[in-house]
Amino acid sequence: MQTALFKIREEEKYGFINAQGEIVIEPQYYEAEDFYHGFSRVRFNNKLVPLDHLGRLLMKHLFNHVGFFEEGLAKVQLVNLWGYIDQRGSLRIEVQYEDAGDFSENLAAVKKEKYGYINPTGDFQIEALYEQAGVFKEGLAAVALEGQFGYIDPSGKLAIPTQFVEAFPFQGNLAVVVDDQELWGLINRAGKWLAEPQFSLEKGQPNGQFFDDRCVIIQAEKYGFLDRDAQVVVRPKFDFAGDFSEGLALVEINQAYGYIDPLGKLEILPNYEDAGDFSEGLAQVSINGKWGFIDTTGNICIKPIYDEVAAFKNGLAWVLMDGSWAYIDPKGVPVWQEQKNASFTMS
């Protein structure tokens, strides 16, 4: 397992440190992304190029676009066509497709006039017959024929007939599908309704995505929660609700934020101007315009002194104070900070 790396900034250039605050990749790039599946993407010669955890650029070929590595392969675009590279930067599947998706369950959707699915050697496993095609999850993928979505299995057999306006990947034994009223519901693997379409489809929201066996529902502009049996366990009554994480979910009540348990009981009172989801036992909260962190009992563990913060991940959290970046540990101790500002202190 590779060591977690954290993006840093020095003199408007970006590099990476480890969890001890030691510089692993010197700040030298004008643009860099967080690491994902062992790679970052950095701006080099005006193109995004994959960078591995040792600081090596995958430079065998330069493409207009490089996607994220999924199952060891990343989609790449050259002019208007797509192919795939491996984690050494070698072209594994020739650039030839009009469109391409990420690999999932050893298959990727690609377009040659229509969409089909290829395996990691580039051979078509499912013939290109579809107007649209999604990723395989739990052995099924959503595809569209004549403007309606259904689901196929890895052999290309239609497992759930085309009948939906939109269809999302399976999550375990259920999937979100959308009707012509732009309402979503839940079906099982047999295509039977677990919950008829009745919940509002909201742009920018994780419609029907389950976290800790709960998903947010919206009805009449109020937020509640559904369980995996498609039962409403928290009726829609909140002004906003976030996803469950570590047994608690963020909710908004009268323009203030607190946290509920999986049955809707208020566990942490709505005392905050803004807040985020719990991660590694802590959640970011805003008090009097400044950000700090609380634990799952609602105790302030890191005082609200920061202008901006991000959630804890791999033992550290990114924070911003007076325009300068830093990373702090769960006790609020800085492990790294921009040299231009030494104002960070222990919380």
C-alpha positions as CSV (number, residue, x, y, z in Angstrom):
1,M,0.0,0.0,0.0
2,Q,1.4,3.3,-1.0
3,T,2.1,6.1,1.5
4,A,-0.5,8.9,1.4
5,L,0.6,12.1,-0.1
6,F,-0.8,15.6,0.5
7,K,-0.7,18.5,-2.0
8,I,1.2,21.6,-0.8
9,R,1.8,25.1,-2.2
10,E,5.0,27.2,-2.1
11,E,5.3,30.4,-4.1
12,E,2.3,29.5,-6.2
13,K,3.8,26.1,-7.2
14,Y,2.5,22.7,-6.1
15,G,4.2,19.6,-4.7
16,F,3.5,16.9,-2.2
17,I,4.4,15.9,1.4
18,N,3.9,12.7,3.4
19,A,1.9,12.5,6.6
20,Q,5.0,13.5,8.6
21,G,5.2,16.8,6.8
22,E,8.3,15.8,4.8
23,I,8.5,17.0,1.2
24,V,8.4,14.0,-1.1
25,I,7.8,15.9,-4.4
26,E,9.2,19.4,-4.6
27,P,6.7,22.2,-5.4
28,Q,7.4,22.8,-9.1
29,Y,4.0,22.5,-10.9
30,Y,1.6,25.4,-11.6
31,E,-1.3,23.0,-11.3
32,A,-1.7,19.6,-9.5
33,E,-4.5,17.4,-8.4
34,D,-4.8,15.2,-5.3
35,F,-3.6,11.6,-5.7
36,Y,-6.1,9.0,-6.7
37,H,-5.4,5.3,-7.3
38,G,-1.6,6.0,-7.0
39,F,-1.5,9.0,-9.4
40,S,-1.9,12.7,-9.4
41,R,-2.3,14.8,-12.6
42,V,0.0,17.9,-13.0
43,R,0.1,20.6,-15.6
44,F,3.2,20.1,-17.8
45,N,3.6,21.9,-21.2
46,N,0.0,23.1,-20.9
47,K,-1.3,19.5,-20.6
48,L,-2.4,17.4,-17.6
49,V,0.1,14.6,-17.2
50,P,-0.1,11.7,-14.7
51,L,2.5,11.8,-11.9
52,D,3.3,8.8,-9.7
53,H,4.1,8.8,-6.0
54,L,7.8,8.9,-6.7
55,G,7.4,12.1,-8.7
56,R,7.8,10.5,-12.1
57,L,5.8,11.8,-15.0
58,L,4.2,9.4,-17.5
59,M,5.7,11.0,-20.6
60,K,5.9,8.3,-23.2
61,H,3.0,10.0,-25.0
62,L,1.4,13.4,-24.6
63,F,-2.4,13.5,-24.9
64,N,-5.1,16.2,-25.0
65,H,-6.6,14.6,-22.0
66,V,-5.7,11.8,-19.6
67,G,-8.4,10.3,-17.3
68,F,-8.1,8.7,-13.9
69,F,-6.6,5.2,-13.5
70,E,-9.3,2.6,-12.9
71,E,-8.3,-1.1,-12.7
72,G,-4.9,-0.2,-14.0
73,L,-5.9,1.7,-17.1
74,A,-6.7,5.3,-17.9
75,K,-8.6,6.6,-20.9
76,V,-6.7,9.1,-23.0
77,Q,-7.7,11.5,-25.8
78,L,-5.6,12.4,-28.9
79,V,-7.3,15.0,-31.1
80,N,-10.9,13.7,-31.1
81,L,-10.4,10.0,-30.5
82,W,-9.8,7.9,-27.3
83,G,-7.7,4.9,-26.2
84,Y,-6.2,3.7,-22.9
85,I,-2.7,3.7,-21.3
86,D,-1.3,1.5,-18.5
87,Q,0.4,2.7,-15.3
88,R,3.7,2.9,-17.1
89,G,2.4,5.3,-19.6
90,S,2.4,2.8,-22.4
91,L,-0.5,2.8,-24.9
92,R,-2.4,-0.4,-24.0
93,I,-5.4,0.1,-26.3
94,E,-5.0,2.1,-29.5
95,V,-6.6,5.5,-29.9
96,Q,-9.7,4.7,-32.0
97,Y,-12.9,5.4,-30.2
98,E,-15.3,8.4,-30.5
99,D,-15.9,8.2,-26.7
100,A,-14.6,6.1,-23.8
101,G,-15.5,5.4,-20.2
102,D,-13.6,4.1,-17.3
103,F,-13.0,0.4,-16.7
104,S,-15.1,-1.3,-14.1
105,E,-15.5,-5.0,-13.5
106,N,-13.1,-5.6,-16.4
107,L,-15.2,-3.8,-18.9
108,A,-15.3,-0.2,-20.3
109,A,-18.0,1.4,-22.5
110,V,-16.6,2.8,-25.8
111,K,-18.2,4.3,-28.8
112,K,-17.8,3.4,-32.4
113,E,-20.9,4.9,-34.0
114,K,-22.7,3.3,-31.0
115,Y,-21.7,2.1,-27.6
116,G,-20.4,-1.3,-26.7
117,Y,-18.0,-2.7,-24.1
118,I,-14.4,-3.8,-24.4
119,N,-12.2,-5.9,-22.1
120,P,-8.7,-4.8,-21.0
121,T,-7.1,-6.2,-24.2
122,G,-9.3,-3.9,-26.3
123,D,-11.6,-6.7,-27.7
124,F,-15.3,-6.1,-27.8
125,Q,-17.0,-8.3,-25.3
126,I,-20.4,-6.6,-25.8
127,E,-21.3,-5.5,-29.3
128,A,-21.7,-1.7,-30.0
129,L,-25.5,-1.5,-30.1
130,Y,-26.4,1.2,-27.6
131,E,-27.2,4.9,-27.7
132,Q,-25.7,5.4,-24.2
133,A,-23.9,3.1,-21.8
134,G,-22.9,3.3,-18.2
135,V,-20.4,1.5,-16.0
136,F,-20.8,-2.1,-14.8
137,K,-21.5,-2.4,-11.0
138,E,-22.7,-5.5,-9.3
139,G,-22.7,-7.3,-12.6
140,L,-25.1,-5.0,-14.4
141,A,-24.7,-1.8,-16.5
142,A,-27.3,0.7,-17.6
143,V,-27.7,1.1,-21.4
144,A,-30.1,3.1,-23.6
145,L,-32.0,1.9,-26.7
146,E,-34.5,4.1,-28.5
147,G,-34.2,6.7,-25.7
148,Q,-35.0,4.4,-22.8
149,F,-32.7,2.8,-20.3
150,G,-32.5,-0.7,-19.0
151,Y,-29.7,-3.0,-17.7
152,I,-27.5,-5.6,-19.3
153,D,-25.3,-8.3,-17.8
154,P,-21.6,-8.9,-18.9
155,S,-22.7,-11.2,-21.7
156,G,-24.8,-8.4,-23.2
157,K,-28.1,-10.0,-22.3
158,L,-30.8,-7.6,-21.4
159,A,-31.4,-8.3,-17.7
160,I,-33.9,-5.5,-17.0
161,P,-35.9,-4.2,-20.0
162,T,-35.5,-0.7,-21.3
163,Q,-38.2,1.5,-19.7
164,F,-36.6,4.3,-17.7
165,V,-35.7,7.9,-18.7
166,E,-32.5,7.6,-16.8
167,A,-30.7,4.8,-14.8
168,F,-27.8,4.8,-12.4
169,P,-25.3,2.1,-11.4
170,F,-26.4,-0.6,-9.0
171,Q,-25.5,-0.3,-5.3
172,G,-25.6,-3.8,-4.0
173,N,-29.0,-5.1,-4.8
174,L,-30.7,-1.8,-5.8
175,A,-30.4,1.0,-8.3
176,V,-31.9,4.4,-8.8
177,V,-34.0,5.0,-11.9
178,V,-35.8,8.1,-13.1
179,D,-39.3,8.5,-14.7
180,D,-40.5,11.0,-17.2
181,Q,-41.5,13.4,-14.4
182,E,-37.9,13.6,-13.2
183,L,-38.7,11.7,-10.1
184,W,-36.5,8.8,-8.9
185,G,-37.3,5.5,-7.3
186,L,-35.5,2.3,-6.5
187,I,-35.6,-1.1,-8.2
188,N,-34.0,-4.5,-7.3
189,R,-31.9,-6.7,-9.6
190,A,-35.1,-8.3,-11.0
191,G,-36.3,-4.8,-12.1
192,K,-39.1,-4.8,-9.5
193,W,-40.0,-1.6,-7.7
194,L,-38.7,-1.2,-4.2
195,A,-39.9,2.4,-4.1
196,E,-42.0,3.9,-6.9
197,P,-40.6,7.2,-8.4
198,Q,-41.5,9.9,-5.9
199,F,-38.4,11.7,-4.9
200,S,-37.1,14.9,-6.4
201,L,-34.1,14.7,-8.7
202,E,-31.8,17.5,-7.7
203,K,-28.8,18.6,-9.7
204,G,-25.5,18.4,-7.7
205,Q,-27.0,16.1,-5.1
206,P,-26.1,12.3,-4.7
207,N,-29.6,11.3,-5.7
208,G,-30.3,7.9,-4.2
209,Q,-26.7,7.1,-3.3
210,F,-26.4,5.2,-0.1
211,F,-23.9,6.0,2.6
212,D,-24.0,4.0,5.9
213,D,-27.1,2.3,4.5
214,R,-29.0,5.6,4.2
215,C,-29.7,7.8,1.3
216,V,-31.1,11.4,1.2
217,I,-34.6,12.0,-0.1
218,I,-36.1,15.3,-1.0
219,Q,-39.9,15.9,-1.1
220,A,-41.5,19.3,-1.1
221,E,-38.1,20.9,-0.7
222,K,-37.5,19.1,2.6
223,Y,-34.8,16.5,3.3
224,G,-35.1,13.1,4.9
225,F,-33.6,9.5,4.6
226,L,-34.4,6.2,3.1
227,D,-32.9,2.8,4.2
228,R,-31.9,-0.1,1.9
229,D,-35.3,-1.7,2.3
230,A,-36.7,1.5,0.7
231,Q,-38.4,2.5,3.9
232,V,-38.6,6.1,5.0
233,V,-36.7,6.1,8.3
234,V,-36.4,9.8,8.6
235,R,-39.3,11.7,7.2
236,P,-38.5,14.8,5.0
237,K,-38.5,17.7,7.5
238,F,-35.0,19.3,7.3
239,D,-34.0,22.3,5.3
240,F,-31.0,20.4,4.1
241,A,-29.3,17.0,4.9
242,G,-25.9,15.6,4.1
243,D,-24.9,12.0,3.7
244,F,-24.4,9.7,6.7
245,S,-20.8,9.2,7.7
246,E,-19.6,7.5,10.9
247,G,-23.1,7.1,12.2
248,L,-24.1,10.8,11.9
249,A,-25.6,13.0,9.2
250,L,-25.5,16.8,8.9
251,V,-28.9,18.5,8.9
252,E,-30.0,22.1,8.6
253,I,-32.7,23.5,10.9
254,N,-33.7,27.2,10.7
255,Q,-30.4,28.1,9.0
256,A,-28.2,26.3,11.6
257,Y,-26.5,23.0,11.4
258,G,-26.4,20.0,13.7
259,Y,-26.3,16.2,13.4
260,I,-28.8,13.3,13.6
261,D,-28.4,9.5,14.2
262,P,-29.7,7.0,11.6
263,L,-33.2,7.1,13.0
264,G,-33.4,10.9,12.9
265,K,-32.7,11.6,16.6
266,L,-30.8,14.9,17.0
267,E,-27.4,13.9,18.5
268,I,-25.6,17.2,18.1
269,L,-27.6,20.4,18.5
270,P,-27.8,22.8,15.5
271,N,-25.3,25.3,16.9
272,Y,-23.2,25.9,13.8
273,E,-23.3,28.4,10.9
274,D,-22.0,25.7,8.5
275,A,-20.6,22.3,8.9
276,G,-19.4,19.2,7.0
277,D,-19.5,15.4,7.2
278,F,-17.6,13.4,9.8
279,S,-14.4,11.9,8.7
280,E,-11.9,10.0,10.9
281,G,-13.9,10.9,13.9
282,L,-14.0,14.7,13.3
283,A,-16.2,17.1,11.4
284,Q,-15.5,20.7,10.3
285,V,-17.9,23.3,11.8
286,S,-18.1,27.1,11.4
287,I,-18.6,29.4,14.4
288,N,-18.6,33.2,14.1
289,G,-17.2,32.9,10.5
290,K,-14.2,30.7,11.5
291,W,-13.7,27.0,11.1
292,G,-12.7,24.3,13.6
293,F,-13.5,20.7,14.3
294,I,-15.8,18.7,16.6
295,D,-15.9,15.1,17.6
296,T,-18.9,12.8,17.4
297,T,-20.1,13.9,20.9
298,G,-20.1,17.5,19.8
299,N,-17.0,18.6,21.7
300,I,-14.8,21.1,20.1
301,C,-11.5,19.4,19.5
302,I,-9.8,22.0,17.3
303,K,-10.7,25.6,18.0
304,P,-12.5,27.6,15.2
305,I,-9.6,29.8,14.1
306,Y,-9.3,29.0,10.4
307,D,-10.7,30.8,7.3
308,E,-11.2,27.5,5.4
309,V,-10.7,23.8,6.2
310,A,-11.2,20.4,4.5
311,A,-12.1,17.1,6.1
312,F,-9.5,14.9,7.7
313,K,-8.1,12.3,5.4
314,N,-5.2,9.9,6.1
315,G,-4.6,11.6,9.4
316,L,-4.3,15.2,8.3
317,A,-6.6,18.1,7.4
318,W,-5.9,21.0,5.0
319,V,-6.5,24.4,6.6
320,L,-6.2,28.0,5.4
321,M,-5.3,31.0,7.6
322,D,-4.6,34.5,6.5
323,G,-4.2,33.2,2.9
324,S,-1.6,30.5,3.8
325,W,-2.0,26.8,3.6
326,A,-1.2,24.3,6.3
327,Y,-1.9,20.7,7.3
328,I,-2.9,19.9,10.9
329,D,-3.1,16.6,12.8
330,P,-6.2,15.6,14.9
331,K,-4.9,17.6,17.9
332,G,-4.7,20.8,15.8
333,V,-0.9,20.7,15.6
334,P,0.6,21.9,12.2
335,V,2.8,19.3,10.5
336,W,3.5,21.5,7.5
337,Q,2.8,25.2,6.6
338,E,3.6,27.6,3.9
339,Q,6.9,29.4,4.6
340,K,5.5,32.8,3.8
341,N,3.4,32.7,7.0
342,A,4.4,31.4,10.4
343,S,1.3,32.4,12.3
344,F,-0.1,28.9,12.8
345,T,-0.1,27.7,16.4
346,M,-1.4,24.8,18.3
347,S,-5.2,24.8,18.9
